[in-house]
Structure formats: C-alpha cells, structure tokens
Amino acid sequence: MYFVYALTDPRTDEVRYIGVAKDLEQRLYQHVYSRGGNSEKDSWIQQLLDDGLSPSIKPLETAETKNIAHKREAYWIRHYTELGERLTNVQRHPNARPGSRKYSAGRGYYSSAEEIAEELNIRAGRFVVHWNGSD
C-alpha cells in the first residue's frame, strides 16, 4: 500500500508539498534530514527547524499500486495549486523562459503543476494528461 501525503506548515496548516510514500514516518524523517533535491522545500524545512519546528505529514489517501499513487499525487498537486497553495513541488527552473517547458531530470524543477502531472503520468506508463478541472 502507498500513501499520498501532504507536508504542512505547523504554523499555518498550509500545504507545502505533496508526495508518495510506503512509510510516512520514514518519509518525514527523510524530508527533514536529507537535503539537495529540492532547494525550495529544503529552505522551507530549514526555516522550520531554525524556529524549533518540523513539518507535519498528513495522509491524503491510500493507493494499492505505485502507479495509482503517482496518478493521485498528480491530482492532489493540481488540486492544491488551484486552491492557491504555495507548493514546493512547483518550482521555476533557473533557465526556464516563460511558456517553455524546462525539466531538470532528477532535480524536481518544473514550470507548472501541469508539467508535474505530465511527468508523473509518464512515469506511471501514461503519456497523455487530460484534465478539465473536475474529478
């Protein structure tokens, strides 16, 4: 079983990151103590640690397979982005030009939530993303 989860800011309950994990406790530990893959998320977590806090992890749903979990992760990223949450999943690649798709493999830099959804669906064996804003 896989969990689709949200990392939230304990000061505001704002959702800051969406991910997939098999073990939520272990994944939270990895987010807090491992750095390097996502500078915006790392910076946010470091600010929390400097204030004596840690992000909270909140399960959003469970999925039987990794492929389904990634599809649902893409849904939740779109959902929270549409609500105006400042997700750290969505980052501007330093070399991205407006309107261009720039993805740095293995570094997690995308220009939009749609590009994250596209990449997650490709990893799950799906090659086209169609979403009209509803479930």
N, C-alpha and C positions, 0 to 999 in steps of 0.2 A: 504494500500500500504506500502511496505517495501523498504528501501533504502539499497543497498550495497554501502559502502563508504570506502574511504581511509583516514587515518590520515597522513598528510605530514609534513615534517620539513620545516618551513617557511624560513630557511636559505639556504636550498639546493633544495627544492621541492622534496626531496627523500620520497618515500612512506615507512612508517614505521609500519603501522598497517592496517588491513582490518577487517571490521565488518559489522553488520546488525543492522538497527535501523528503528523505525517508525518516529521518530522526530530527525532530525540531530542536531538541536541547543541544545536540551536537552541532547542528547548523547555526544556531545562535552563537555558540562558542566560536565557531569558525569566523562568523561575521565580525565578532568583537576582537578576536586576537590574530586574525590573518589580514594582511594588507597587500595592496598592489594592483588588484584587478579593476577597481572602480574608484577613481580618486574622489568623486563627489560623495559617494557613500562612505568611503573611508574618512573623509573630512568631517562629515556629519557625525559619525560614530565617535571620532576623536573628540569633537566638541562635547558630546555627551559624557565621555569618560573624564574629560577635564573638569566637568561640573559634578563628578561623582555619580553619574548616572549610566545607564545602559539601555539600548533599545529594547523594546518589548516585542515578542514574537506572538502573532495571533494566527491560528489556523483559519483559513477561509473555507476550505473544502478538502475532501479526500478524493483520490482517483486510484483506480485499480492498476493502471499501467503508466509508465513514464510518458508515453506518447500522449495519452489523455491529459495527464497532469500538465504537460507543456502547452497543450491547446487551451486548457483552463487558465494557466498562467497568463497567456496572451490576452484572454478575455478580461482578466482582472486588471492587467496593466492598462488596457483600453478604458475599462470602467473607471478606475481611479483617475486616470489622466483627464477623462471627460468631466469628472467632478472637480477638476482644478487642483488636485493634489500634486505636490512638487516631488514626484517620484525621482529617486536617484537612478532608476533603471534607464531613464530617458536622459541622454547627455548629448551635447553637441560635440562632434569630433572637432579637434582643433583646426583641421584643414577643410572642414565642410563649407561649401558655398551654399547660399540659400537655394533651395529647390533641388539640391543634388543629394544623392544617397551616398553616404560615406560610412563604411563599417570597417573597423579595425579588428580583424579576426582575433578572438581570444581576449580582447580588451573591453568588450561591452559598450562600445561607443556607437550610438545610433542617433539619427537626426529626429526621429519621431517615434511615438508609440506604435504606429502602423509598421514601421520598419522592424521593431522588436517582434511584433506579431508575425510578420513575414518570416523572419529568421527562425523563430520558434516553430512555426509550421513547417518550414523546410527541414529542420532537424527531426520533426516528428513524421516525416515522409509525405507531407502535404506541400504542394507547390503553388497553390493559389489561395489568396486570402480574400474572401468576400464578406463584408460586414456592413450592414446598413444602420448600425447604431442601436439595434434591438437584439434581444436574446434570440 
